[in-house]
Amino acid sequence: MAIPFFDMFSGIGGFRSGLERVGGFECIGHCEIDKYANIAYNAIHNPKESEMFFNDARTINPQDLPRVDLICAGFPCQSFSVAGKRLGFADDTRGTLFFEIARIAAERRPAFLFLENVPGLLSHDKGRTFETIISTLTQLGYGVEWCVLNSANFGVPQSRKRLYIVANFGGKCTGEVFPVEQGNAETLHELIGGSQGSRVYTIDGTACTLCAGGGGGGGKTGLYFIDANPDPIITYDARCITARQDSGISNHKGEHSAVFIEAPRAFLTPDRIPRQEGRWFKNPDEPMYTITVQDVHGVWHHGWVRRLMPIECWRLQGFTDEQFQKAVDAGLTDGHLYKQAGNAVTVNVIAAIGQRIKELNEKYNITGG
């Protein structure tokens, strides 16, 4: 029997995509307040008429829900993120939305809760915010475990660390979910192998360091040229080294031109101080920066920085090209597509954890209250 799940704060359906990839899960409804994200969700997943939809989690009457054995939710993280003001529960209504999950769980007691948030939640308010979340779930009768996982270890070339929380009613399998095996990387179709930064994928795919994105502000697009000299000449081979090489600016065309590193490099927000790891560039063998809705992401290759396409951002999060095309066909703009990728959960990680939940449910036959 399939595990019925309710998709809260669903976005474009990263949880649903991951669980359906595993198989053995059935969605009974979803909740999403962003109308554009919901347009994408409906286009991608084509919900059955029997599935319930709620625009606002605060309006959900738990008794209206059919049987639900799993609630999955990437509850809004801006209140806890280092990129936000870290207001948490006290001063930001987005932070209090966790309690909407708890409110439904208190009445329906699903067998599992599967939650995602930023690692900053662990340290927010000196750990008191996270302590409140864990104690709330414990008081409801759940055994809780959590782990910070990096999407880069699950088949997508993005350094995206996120906190995953799995709670099971009665605590029968607490401590058996994590660690999880490396996720499924089938969405990346490799043509030529090699070290990261050198791999080549199909023509409609991207190399490892070309699979990133950014969002927000309409998803700015364009080219940025990185060079300190006027009218630079880009070459693939170094020109002859001369005795004048250290003499400064030369009137001889091309004499002091240089060779740009050929391997692509991740590039982040060229017009402001970077917040991620304190630098603009990564080495060729490093995964892309964490995709966010604030930063402008791109790739530096042969001296050029190009803005990543929305489809590359979606691939970075583990969505298929078919899913992306359905969102495009629904009439969503590039700005919406960039933002939706930045707000999504990584499908590959969800699938890996979902597989463990499925196995443990079969092993222990966990039921709710």
Sine and cosine of phi, psi and omega as CSV:
sin_phi,cos_phi,sin_psi,cos_psi,sin_omega,cos_omega
0.00,0.00,0.73,-0.68,-0.01,-1.00
-0.93,0.38,0.52,-0.85,0.03,-1.00
-0.99,0.11,0.91,-0.41,0.01,-1.00
-0.97,0.26,0.76,-0.64,-0.02,-1.00
-0.76,-0.65,0.46,-0.89,0.04,-1.00
-0.93,-0.37,0.79,-0.62,-0.14,-0.99
-0.99,-0.15,1.00,-0.04,-0.03,-1.00
-1.00,0.02,0.54,-0.84,-0.04,-1.00
0.73,0.69,0.81,0.59,-0.28,-0.96
-0.95,0.31,-0.42,0.91,-0.11,-0.99
0.86,0.51,-0.74,-0.67,0.01,-1.00
-1.00,-0.06,0.09,1.00,0.12,-0.99
0.99,-0.12,0.62,0.79,0.04,-1.00
-0.90,0.44,-0.67,0.75,0.06,-1.00
-0.87,0.48,-0.74,0.67,-0.04,-1.00
-0.88,0.47,-0.68,0.74,0.01,-1.00
-0.87,0.49,-0.68,0.74,-0.01,-1.00
-0.93,0.38,-0.69,0.73,-0.02,-1.00
-0.94,0.35,-0.62,0.78,0.02,-1.00
-0.95,0.32,-0.44,0.90,0.09,-1.00
-0.91,0.42,-0.62,0.78,0.03,-1.00
-0.93,0.37,-0.67,0.74,-0.08,-1.00
1.00,0.03,0.41,-0.91,0.00,-1.00
1.00,0.02,0.18,0.98,0.07,-1.00
-0.82,-0.57,0.54,-0.84,0.01,-1.00
-0.70,-0.72,0.82,-0.57,-0.03,-1.00
-0.98,0.18,0.76,-0.65,0.03,-1.00
-0.97,-0.25,-0.09,1.00,0.04,-1.00
0.30,-0.95,0.18,-0.98,0.01,-1.00
-0.56,-0.83,0.25,-0.97,-0.01,-1.00
-0.70,-0.71,0.79,-0.61,0.01,-1.00
-0.39,-0.92,0.80,-0.60,-0.07,-1.00
-1.00,0.02,-0.39,0.92,0.00,-1.00
-0.99,0.17,0.90,-0.43,-0.12,-0.99
-0.92,0.40,-0.51,0.86,-0.01,-1.00
-0.97,0.26,-0.62,0.79,0.09,-1.00
-0.89,0.45,-0.61,0.79,0.00,-1.00
-0.94,0.35,-0.56,0.83,0.09,-1.00
-0.87,0.49,-0.71,0.70,0.02,-1.00
-0.90,0.44,-0.68,0.73,-0.01,-1.00
-0.85,0.53,-0.75,0.66,-0.02,-1.00
-0.91,0.42,-0.61,0.79,0.01,-1.00
-0.92,0.39,-0.63,0.78,-0.06,-1.00
-0.97,0.26,-0.71,0.71,-0.19,-0.98
-0.97,-0.22,-0.26,0.97,0.04,-1.00
0.71,0.70,0.91,0.42,-0.08,-1.00
-0.83,0.56,0.55,-0.84,0.07,-1.00
-0.93,0.37,0.38,-0.92,0.02,-1.00
-0.88,0.47,-0.46,0.89,-0.03,-1.00
-0.97,0.23,-0.27,0.96,0.00,-1.00
-0.96,0.29,0.62,-0.79,-0.02,-1.00
-1.00,-0.01,0.51,-0.86,0.07,-1.00
-0.74,-0.67,0.70,-0.72,0.07,-1.00
-0.78,-0.63,0.75,-0.66,0.03,-1.00
-0.97,0.23,-0.58,0.82,-0.10,-0.99
-0.77,-0.64,0.84,-0.55,-0.03,-1.00
-0.87,0.49,-0.45,0.89,-0.04,-1.00
-0.95,0.30,-0.23,0.97,-0.01,-1.00
-0.99,-0.13,0.00,1.00,-0.06,-1.00
-0.96,0.28,0.80,-0.59,0.16,-0.99
-1.00,-0.09,0.93,-0.37,-0.07,-1.00
-0.80,0.59,-0.51,0.86,-0.03,-1.00
-0.95,0.32,-0.26,0.97,0.04,-1.00
-0.98,0.18,-0.29,0.96,-0.05,-1.00
-0.98,0.20,0.62,-0.78,0.16,-0.99
-0.95,0.30,-0.14,-0.99,-0.01,-1.00
-0.84,0.55,0.73,-0.68,0.04,-1.00
-0.68,-0.73,0.83,-0.55,-0.01,-1.00
-0.97,-0.25,-0.14,0.99,-0.01,-1.00
-0.52,-0.86,0.79,-0.62,0.19,-0.98
-0.94,-0.33,0.84,-0.54,0.08,-1.00
-0.92,-0.39,0.62,-0.79,-0.09,-1.00
-0.32,-0.95,0.83,-0.56,0.23,-0.97
-1.00,-0.09,0.97,0.24,-0.14,-0.99
-0.90,0.44,0.56,-0.83,-0.15,-0.99
-0.71,0.70,0.76,-0.65,-0.14,-0.99
-0.95,-0.31,-0.08,1.00,-0.09,-1.00
-0.84,0.54,-0.51,0.86,-0.04,-1.00
-0.94,0.33,-0.33,0.94,-0.07,-1.00
-0.92,-0.40,-0.16,0.99,-0.11,-0.99
-0.97,0.24,0.52,-0.86,0.09,-1.00
-0.92,0.39,-0.30,0.95,0.02,-1.00
-0.99,0.15,-0.31,0.95,0.00,-1.00
-0.99,-0.17,-0.26,-0.97,-0.02,-1.00
-1.00,0.03,-0.08,1.00,0.05,-1.00
0.83,0.56,0.74,0.67,-0.01,-1.00
-0.98,0.19,-0.53,0.85,0.06,-1.00
0.94,0.35,-0.54,-0.84,-0.09,-1.00
-0.94,0.34,-0.56,0.83,-0.22,-0.98
-0.91,0.42,-0.72,0.69,-0.21,-0.98
-0.83,-0.56,0.09,1.00,-0.08,-1.00
-0.75,-0.67,0.87,-0.49,-0.06,-1.00
-0.90,0.44,-0.42,0.91,0.04,-1.00
-0.90,0.44,-0.58,0.81,0.00,-1.00
-0.92,0.40,-0.52,0.86,-0.05,-1.00
-0.97,0.25,-0.14,0.99,-0.04,-1.00
-0.91,0.41,-0.30,0.95,0.12,-0.99
-0.84,0.54,-0.60,0.80,-0.06,-1.00
-0.94,0.35,-0.28,0.96,0.12,-0.99
-0.94,0.33,-0.58,0.81,0.10,-1.00
-0.90,0.44,-0.73,0.68,-0.02,-1.00
-0.89,0.46,-0.61,0.79,-0.01,-1.00
-0.89,0.46,-0.69,0.72,0.01,-1.00
-0.94,0.35,-0.67,0.74,0.00,-1.00
-0.89,0.46,-0.55,0.83,-0.02,-1.00
-0.89,0.45,-0.54,0.84,-0.03,-1.00
-1.00,-0.04,-0.60,0.80,-0.12,-0.99
-0.99,-0.17,-0.36,0.93,0.03,-1.00
0.74,0.67,0.86,0.52,0.06,-1.00
-0.89,0.45,0.43,-0.90,-0.05,-1.00
-0.89,0.46,-0.57,0.82,-0.06,-1.00
-0.72,-0.70,0.53,-0.85,0.23,-0.97
-0.85,-0.53,0.71,-0.70,-0.06,-1.00
-0.76,-0.65,0.96,-0.27,-0.15,-0.99
-0.86,-0.50,0.44,-0.90,0.01,-1.00
-0.68,-0.73,0.61,-0.79,0.06,-1.00
-0.35,-0.94,-0.06,-1.00,0.00,-1.00
-0.99,0.11,0.47,-0.88,0.02,-1.00
-0.86,0.51,-0.42,0.91,0.01,-1.00
-0.86,0.50,-0.32,0.95,0.04,-1.00
-0.88,0.47,-0.52,0.85,-0.02,-1.00
-0.90,0.43,-0.59,0.81,-0.09,-1.00
-0.98,-0.22,-0.11,0.99,-0.07,-1.00
-0.86,0.51,0.71,-0.71,-0.01,-1.00
0.78,0.62,0.71,0.70,0.04,-1.00
0.84,0.55,0.53,0.85,0.06,-1.00
1.00,0.00,-0.10,0.99,-0.07,-1.00
-0.94,0.34,-0.56,0.83,0.03,-1.00
-0.88,0.47,-0.73,0.68,0.00,-1.00
-0.92,0.40,-0.60,0.80,0.05,-1.00
-0.87,0.49,-0.62,0.79,0.03,-1.00
-0.90,0.44,-0.67,0.74,0.01,-1.00
-0.89,0.46,-0.74,0.67,-0.04,-1.00
-0.91,0.42,-0.69,0.73,-0.01,-1.00
-0.91,0.41,-0.58,0.81,0.05,-1.00
-0.88,0.47,-0.73,0.68,0.00,-1.00
-0.92,0.39,-0.62,0.78,0.01,-1.00
-0.89,0.45,-0.67,0.75,0.01,-1.00
-0.91,0.42,-0.41,0.91,0.04,-1.00
-0.99,0.12,-0.06,1.00,0.06,-1.00
0.98,-0.18,0.28,0.96,-0.06,-1.00
-0.98,-0.21,0.62,-0.79,0.24,-0.97
-1.00,0.02,0.71,-0.70,-0.16,-0.99
-0.83,-0.56,0.66,-0.75,0.17,-0.99
-0.66,-0.75,0.40,-0.92,-0.05,-1.00
-0.52,-0.86,0.31,-0.95,-0.02,-1.00
-0.33,-0.94,0.59,-0.80,0.13,-0.99
-1.00,-0.07,0.86,-0.52,-0.02,-1.00
-0.86,-0.51,0.53,-0.85,0.02,-1.00
-0.96,-0.27,0.82,-0.57,-0.01,-1.00
-0.84,0.54,-0.44,0.90,-0.01,-1.00
-0.88,0.47,-0.35,0.94,0.01,-1.00
-1.00,-0.04,0.13,0.99,-0.07,-1.00
-0.79,-0.61,0.59,0.81,0.15,-0.99
1.00,0.05,0.10,1.00,0.11,-0.99
-0.83,-0.56,0.69,-0.72,-0.08,-1.00
-0.99,0.13,0.88,0.48,0.01,-1.00
-0.67,-0.74,0.79,-0.61,0.08,-1.00
-0.99,0.16,0.99,-0.10,-0.08,-1.00
-0.72,-0.69,1.00,-0.10,-0.01,-1.00
-1.00,0.05,0.78,-0.63,0.00,-1.00
-0.67,-0.75,0.49,-0.87,0.03,-1.00
-1.00,-0.01,0.80,-0.60,0.04,-1.00
-0.89,-0.45,0.75,-0.66,-0.02,-1.00
-0.87,-0.50,0.79,-0.62,0.09,-1.00
-0.83,-0.56,0.81,-0.58,0.02,-1.00
-0.86,-0.52,0.68,-0.73,0.05,-1.00
-0.83,-0.56,0.68,-0.73,-0.09,-1.00
-0.93,0.37,0.80,-0.60,-0.01,-1.00
1.00,-0.01,-0.25,0.97,0.07,-1.00
0.94,0.33,0.40,0.92,-0.06,-1.00
-0.89,0.45,-0.58,0.81,-0.09,-1.00
-0.86,-0.51,0.36,0.93,0.01,-1.00
-0.87,0.49,0.76,-0.66,-0.02,-1.00
1.00,-0.08,0.01,1.00,-0.04,-1.00
-0.94,-0.33,-0.07,1.00,0.01,-1.00
-0.99,0.16,-0.76,0.65,-0.05,-1.00
-0.98,-0.22,0.54,-0.84,-0.03,1.00
-0.96,0.27,0.33,-0.94,0.01,-1.00
-0.94,-0.35,0.40,-0.91,0.03,-1.00
-0.94,0.34,0.36,-0.93,0.04,-1.00
-0.86,0.52,0.63,-0.78,-0.09,-1.00
-0.96,0.29,-0.01,-1.00,-0.04,-1.00
-1.00,0.08,0.80,-0.60,-0.03,-1.00
-0.94,-0.34,0.41,0.91,-0.09,-1.00
-0.91,0.41,-0.32,0.95,-0.02,-1.00
-0.95,0.30,-0.22,0.98,0.07,-1.00
-0.98,-0.20,0.87,-0.50,-0.07,-1.00
-0.97,-0.23,0.98,-0.20,-0.11,-0.99
-1.00,0.06,0.71,-0.70,0.08,-1.00
-0.98,-0.19,-0.70,0.72,-0.03,-1.00
-0.79,-0.61,0.80,-0.60,-0.01,-1.00
-0.99,0.14,-0.13,-0.99,0.01,-1.00
0.69,-0.73,-0.12,-0.99,0.00,-1.00
-0.94,0.33,0.37,-0.93,0.00,-1.00
-0.88,0.47,0.72,-0.70,-0.09,-1.00
0.98,-0.19,-0.25,0.97,0.02,-1.00
-0.89,-0.46,-0.20,0.98,-0.02,-1.00
-0.91,0.41,0.53,-0.85,0.00,-1.00
-0.85,-0.53,0.73,-0.68,0.00,-1.00
-0.94,-0.35,0.03,-1.00,-0.02,-1.00
-0.85,0.52,0.29,-0.96,-0.10,-0.99
-0.87,0.49,-0.47,0.88,0.04,-1.00
-1.00,-0.08,0.21,0.98,0.07,-1.00
-0.92,-0.40,-0.26,-0.97,-0.01,-1.00
-0.63,-0.77,0.45,-0.90,0.12,-0.99
-0.93,0.36,0.26,-0.97,-0.10,-1.00
-0.78,0.63,-0.76,0.65,-0.08,-1.00
-0.99,0.16,0.06,1.00,0.06,-1.00
-0.97,-0.25,0.23,0.97,-0.06,-1.00
-0.94,-0.34,0.86,0.50,0.03,-1.00
-0.70,-0.72,0.10,-1.00,0.00,-1.00
-0.33,-0.94,0.09,-1.00,0.09,-1.00
-0.57,-0.82,0.18,-0.98,-0.03,-1.00
-0.53,-0.85,-0.28,-0.96,0.00,-1.00
0.97,0.24,0.40,-0.91,0.07,-1.00
0.82,0.57,0.51,0.86,0.01,-1.00
0.98,0.18,0.13,0.99,0.04,-1.00
0.86,0.51,0.94,0.33,-0.06,-1.00
-0.80,0.61,0.68,-0.73,0.03,-1.00
-0.86,-0.51,0.26,-0.97,0.04,-1.00
0.64,-0.77,-0.02,-1.00,0.00,-1.00
-0.92,-0.40,0.61,-0.80,0.08,-1.00
-0.82,-0.58,0.84,-0.54,-0.01,-1.00
-0.99,-0.12,0.77,-0.64,-0.05,-1.00
-0.95,-0.32,0.97,-0.25,0.04,-1.00
-0.23,-0.97,0.62,-0.78,-0.08,-1.00
-1.00,0.01,-0.16,0.99,-0.09,-1.00
-0.95,-0.30,0.51,-0.86,0.07,-1.00
-0.96,0.29,0.57,-0.82,0.05,-1.00
0.74,0.67,0.82,0.57,-0.04,-1.00
-0.94,0.35,0.44,-0.90,0.06,-1.00
-0.93,-0.37,0.87,-0.50,-0.02,-1.00
-1.00,-0.08,0.78,-0.63,0.01,-1.00
-0.75,-0.66,0.41,-0.91,0.06,-1.00
-1.00,-0.04,-0.28,0.96,0.04,-1.00
-0.85,-0.53,0.65,-0.76,0.00,-1.00
-0.92,0.38,0.60,-0.80,0.08,-1.00
-0.98,0.18,0.18,-0.98,-0.06,-1.00
-0.87,0.50,0.75,-0.66,0.05,-1.00
-0.98,0.20,0.75,-0.66,-0.04,-1.00
-0.86,-0.51,0.15,-0.99,0.02,-1.00
-0.93,0.36,-0.30,0.95,-0.02,-1.00
-1.00,0.02,0.11,0.99,-0.19,-0.98
-0.84,0.54,-0.50,0.87,-0.04,-1.00
-0.97,-0.26,0.36,0.93,-0.11,-0.99
-1.00,0.04,0.04,1.00,0.01,-1.00
1.00,-0.07,-0.44,-0.90,-0.04,-1.00
-0.91,0.42,0.74,-0.68,-0.03,-1.00
-0.92,-0.39,0.53,-0.85,0.08,-1.00
-0.99,0.14,-0.17,0.99,0.00,-1.00
-0.99,0.11,0.89,-0.46,-0.10,-0.99
-0.82,0.57,0.83,-0.55,0.11,-0.99
0.99,0.14,-0.05,1.00,-0.11,-0.99
-0.89,0.45,-0.58,0.81,-0.04,-1.00
-0.94,-0.34,0.37,0.93,0.07,-1.00
-0.96,0.30,0.35,-0.94,-0.07,-1.00
-0.80,-0.59,0.19,-0.98,0.07,-1.00
-0.99,-0.12,0.78,-0.62,0.03,-1.00
-1.00,0.09,0.54,-0.84,0.03,-1.00
-0.87,0.49,0.76,-0.65,-0.10,-0.99
-0.98,0.20,-0.54,0.84,-0.05,-1.00
-0.92,0.38,0.72,-0.69,0.02,-1.00
-0.89,0.45,0.55,-0.83,0.03,-1.00
-0.79,-0.61,0.58,-0.81,0.09,-1.00
-0.93,0.36,0.61,-0.79,-0.07,-1.00
-0.71,-0.70,0.63,-0.77,-0.11,-0.99
-0.75,-0.66,0.78,-0.63,0.17,-0.99
0.53,0.85,1.00,0.04,-0.10,-0.99
-0.94,0.33,-0.29,0.96,-0.15,-0.99
-0.96,-0.28,0.25,0.97,0.08,-1.00
-0.41,-0.91,0.24,-0.97,-0.03,-1.00
-0.90,0.43,0.82,-0.57,-0.04,-1.00
-0.94,0.35,0.60,-0.80,0.01,-1.00
-0.99,-0.13,-0.29,0.96,-0.07,-1.00
-0.99,-0.11,0.95,-0.31,0.07,-1.00
0.91,0.41,0.16,0.99,0.13,-0.99
0.93,0.37,0.44,0.90,0.01,-1.00
-0.49,-0.87,0.38,-0.92,-0.02,-1.00
-1.00,0.06,-0.55,0.83,-0.12,-0.99
-0.90,-0.43,0.45,-0.89,0.17,-0.99
-0.90,-0.44,0.29,-0.96,0.07,-1.00
-0.95,0.30,0.36,-0.93,-0.06,-1.00
-0.84,0.54,-0.47,0.88,-0.07,-1.00
-1.00,-0.09,0.19,0.98,0.00,-1.00
-0.98,-0.20,0.52,-0.86,0.05,-1.00
-0.94,0.33,0.22,-0.97,-0.04,-1.00
-0.92,0.39,0.37,-0.93,0.11,-0.99
-0.88,0.47,0.35,-0.94,0.07,-1.00
-0.87,0.49,0.77,-0.64,-0.01,-1.00
-0.96,0.28,0.78,-0.62,-0.02,-1.00
-0.73,-0.68,0.13,-0.99,0.04,-1.00
-1.00,-0.03,-0.08,1.00,0.00,-1.00
-0.99,-0.15,-0.56,0.83,-0.15,-0.99
-1.00,0.03,0.42,-0.91,0.13,-0.99
-0.98,-0.17,0.88,-0.48,-0.04,-1.00
-0.96,-0.27,0.46,-0.89,0.03,-1.00
-0.25,-0.97,-0.11,-0.99,-0.01,-1.00
-0.79,-0.62,0.74,-0.67,0.07,-1.00
-0.99,-0.16,0.87,-0.50,-0.04,-1.00
-0.54,-0.84,0.84,-0.55,-0.05,-1.00
0.82,0.58,0.60,0.80,0.07,-1.00
1.00,0.06,-0.08,1.00,-0.02,-1.00
-0.95,-0.31,0.59,-0.81,0.14,-0.99
-0.92,-0.39,0.85,-0.53,0.04,-1.00
-0.90,-0.43,0.62,-0.78,0.06,-1.00
-0.93,0.37,0.71,-0.70,-0.01,-1.00
-0.97,0.26,0.54,-0.84,-0.01,-1.00
-0.98,0.20,0.44,-0.90,0.01,-1.00
-0.83,0.56,-0.62,0.78,-0.03,-1.00
-0.89,0.46,-0.55,0.84,0.04,-1.00
-0.93,0.36,-0.59,0.81,0.03,-1.00
-0.91,0.42,-0.66,0.75,0.00,-1.00
-0.93,0.38,-0.64,0.77,0.06,-1.00
-0.88,0.47,-0.62,0.79,-0.01,-1.00
-0.86,0.51,-0.50,0.87,0.01,-1.00
-1.00,-0.06,0.07,1.00,0.09,-1.00
1.00,-0.01,0.10,0.99,0.05,-1.00
-0.98,0.18,0.46,-0.89,-0.01,-1.00
-1.00,0.10,0.33,-0.94,0.06,-1.00
-0.89,0.46,-0.55,0.84,0.03,-1.00
-0.90,0.44,-0.67,0.74,0.04,-1.00
-0.90,0.44,-0.69,0.73,0.02,-1.00
-0.87,0.50,-0.70,0.72,-0.05,-1.00
-0.90,0.44,-0.57,0.82,0.04,-1.00
-0.90,0.44,-0.62,0.78,0.04,-1.00
-0.92,0.39,-0.65,0.76,0.04,-1.00
-0.89,0.46,-0.71,0.70,-0.02,-1.00
-0.90,0.43,-0.36,0.93,0.04,-1.00
-0.98,0.20,-0.05,1.00,0.09,-1.00
1.00,-0.06,0.26,0.97,-0.01,-1.00
-0.97,0.24,0.61,-0.79,-0.01,-1.00
-0.99,0.17,0.24,-0.97,0.06,-1.00
-0.86,0.52,-0.62,0.79,0.01,-1.00
-0.86,0.51,-0.69,0.73,0.04,-1.00
-0.92,0.40,-0.65,0.76,-0.04,-1.00
-0.92,0.40,-0.64,0.76,0.06,-1.00
-0.89,0.46,-0.75,0.67,-0.04,-1.00
-0.88,0.47,-0.66,0.75,-0.03,-1.00
-0.91,0.42,-0.61,0.80,0.06,-1.00
-0.91,0.41,-0.66,0.75,-0.02,-1.00
-0.91,0.41,-0.51,0.86,-0.03,-1.00
-1.00,0.01,-0.16,0.99,-0.12,-0.99
-0.98,0.21,0.32,-0.95,0.19,-0.98
-1.00,0.03,0.41,-0.91,0.00,-1.00
-0.98,0.18,0.88,-0.48,-0.11,-0.99
-0.84,0.54,-0.66,0.75,-0.06,-1.00
-0.87,0.49,-0.64,0.77,0.00,-1.00
-0.93,0.36,-0.68,0.74,0.02,-1.00
-0.86,0.50,-0.67,0.75,0.00,-1.00
-0.89,0.45,-0.66,0.75,-0.02,-1.00
-0.90,0.44,-0.69,0.73,0.01,-1.00
-0.95,0.31,-0.62,0.78,0.04,-1.00
-0.86,0.51,-0.60,0.80,0.04,-1.00
-0.88,0.47,-0.66,0.75,0.02,-1.00
-0.92,0.40,-0.67,0.74,0.03,-1.00
-0.87,0.49,-0.69,0.73,0.02,-1.00
-0.88,0.48,-0.71,0.70,-0.02,-1.00
-0.90,0.44,-0.67,0.74,-0.03,-1.00
-0.95,0.32,-0.56,0.83,0.05,-1.00
-0.91,0.42,-0.63,0.78,0.04,-1.00
-0.93,0.36,-0.57,0.82,-0.03,-1.00
-0.95,0.31,-0.70,0.72,-0.12,-0.99
-0.96,-0.28,-0.17,0.99,-0.03,-1.00
0.77,0.63,0.82,0.57,-0.06,-1.00
-0.94,0.33,0.72,-0.70,0.06,-1.00
-0.82,-0.57,0.40,-0.91,0.00,-1.00
-0.98,0.18,-0.18,-0.98,-0.05,-1.00
-1.00,0.05,0.00,0.00,0.00,0.00
